[in-house]
């Protein structure tokens, strides 16, 4: 069975693991976001940080936009958190972003626990 964007996902998760291993848990999300941008750059993983994405409703583009933490390889939405725990609402949020943007894969990464938590959400 083929895994969607297997190599790309593996590399992104590796970069996140390195950030978590180096910084540990306990910082606020912007710290992890900045460190992850450095790690993605060092690993030559293409990304756009805080990328604005258009959202449409019944074929009409909304004036409000979703700002993704990262879009990697122009295909993978990367949503990062620094929380004590992830909830179903966080997963639903990423699923909504996938639906609204027509991207197929999202990674929900939580730096806020002793072990890095990664959820792979596929549309």
C-alpha positions as CSV (number, residue, x, y, z in Angstrom):
1,X,0.0,0.0,0.0
2,X,1.3,3.4,-1.0
3,X,1.6,6.1,1.7
4,X,0.7,9.6,0.5
5,X,3.9,11.7,0.4
6,X,5.8,9.1,2.4
7,X,9.3,10.5,2.0
8,X,8.2,14.1,2.4
9,X,6.3,13.3,5.6
10,X,9.3,11.2,7.0
11,X,11.6,14.2,6.4
12,X,9.2,16.7,8.0
13,X,8.7,14.6,11.0
14,X,12.5,14.1,11.3
15,X,12.9,17.9,11.4
16,X,10.2,18.2,14.0
17,X,11.8,15.5,16.1
18,X,15.2,17.3,16.0
19,X,13.5,20.5,17.2
20,X,11.8,18.7,20.0
21,X,15.0,16.8,21.0
22,X,16.9,20.0,21.1
23,X,14.4,22.4,22.8
24,X,12.3,19.9,24.8
25,X,8.8,20.8,25.7
26,X,7.6,23.9,27.6
27,X,8.1,26.7,25.1
28,X,5.3,28.7,23.4
29,X,4.3,27.8,19.8
30,X,6.2,30.7,18.1
31,X,9.5,29.4,19.5
32,X,8.9,26.0,17.9
33,X,7.7,27.6,14.7
34,X,10.9,29.6,14.3
35,X,13.1,26.7,15.2
36,X,11.3,24.4,12.8
37,X,11.7,26.9,10.0
38,X,15.5,26.8,10.7
39,X,15.5,23.0,10.7
40,X,13.4,22.7,7.5
41,X,15.8,25.1,5.8
42,X,18.8,23.2,7.0
43,X,17.3,19.9,5.6
44,X,16.4,21.6,2.3
45,X,12.7,20.9,2.8
46,X,10.7,23.4,0.8
47,X,8.2,25.3,2.8
48,X,6.2,28.5,3.1
49,X,5.7,29.8,6.6
50,X,2.4,31.5,7.7
51,X,1.1,31.0,4.2
52,X,-2.3,32.6,3.6
53,X,-4.8,30.2,1.9
54,X,-8.0,31.2,0.2
55,X,-11.2,29.7,1.5
56,X,-14.3,29.4,-0.7
57,X,-17.9,29.0,0.2
58,X,-20.2,27.6,-2.5
59,X,-17.8,28.7,-5.2
60,X,-17.3,32.2,-3.8
61,X,-13.9,33.2,-2.4
62,X,-14.3,34.5,1.2
63,X,-12.4,37.6,2.3
64,X,-11.2,35.9,5.4
65,X,-8.3,33.5,4.9
66,X,-6.7,30.7,6.7
67,X,-3.1,31.1,7.6
68,X,-1.2,27.8,7.7
69,X,1.7,27.5,10.1
70,X,3.6,25.9,7.2
71,X,2.9,24.5,3.8
72,X,5.6,22.0,2.9
73,X,6.4,20.8,-0.6
74,X,3.4,22.9,-1.8
75,X,1.2,19.9,-0.8
76,X,1.3,19.2,3.0
77,X,-0.3,21.5,5.6
78,X,1.7,21.5,8.8
79,X,-0.2,22.7,11.9
80,X,1.9,23.0,15.0
81,X,0.8,23.2,18.6
82,X,2.6,23.6,22.0
83,X,-0.1,22.2,24.3
84,X,-0.4,19.8,27.2
85,X,-2.6,17.6,25.0
86,X,-4.3,17.5,21.6
87,X,-8.0,17.2,21.4
88,X,-10.4,16.0,18.7
89,X,-11.1,19.7,18.0
90,X,-7.5,20.2,16.9
91,X,-7.8,17.3,14.5
92,X,-11.2,18.6,13.2
93,X,-9.6,22.0,12.7
94,X,-6.9,20.5,10.5
95,X,-9.4,18.4,8.6
96,X,-11.5,21.5,7.9
97,X,-8.4,23.3,6.6
98,X,-7.8,20.3,4.3
99,X,-11.4,20.3,3.1
100,X,-11.4,24.1,2.5
101,X,-8.0,24.2,0.7
102,X,-8.3,20.9,-1.2
103,X,-4.9,19.7,0.1
104,X,-4.8,16.0,0.7
105,X,-2.5,15.7,3.7
106,X,-2.0,17.5,7.0
107,X,0.4,16.9,9.9
108,X,-0.7,18.0,13.3
109,X,2.5,18.3,15.5
110,X,2.4,19.0,19.2
111,X,5.7,20.1,20.8
112,X,4.1,20.6,24.2
113,X,4.5,17.1,25.7
114,X,7.6,15.2,26.8
115,X,7.4,13.1,23.6
116,X,6.6,14.7,20.2
117,X,3.1,13.9,19.1
118,X,2.4,13.7,15.4
119,X,-1.1,13.1,13.9
120,X,-1.3,12.4,10.2
121,X,-4.7,13.6,8.7
122,X,-5.6,12.5,5.2
123,X,-8.5,13.9,3.3
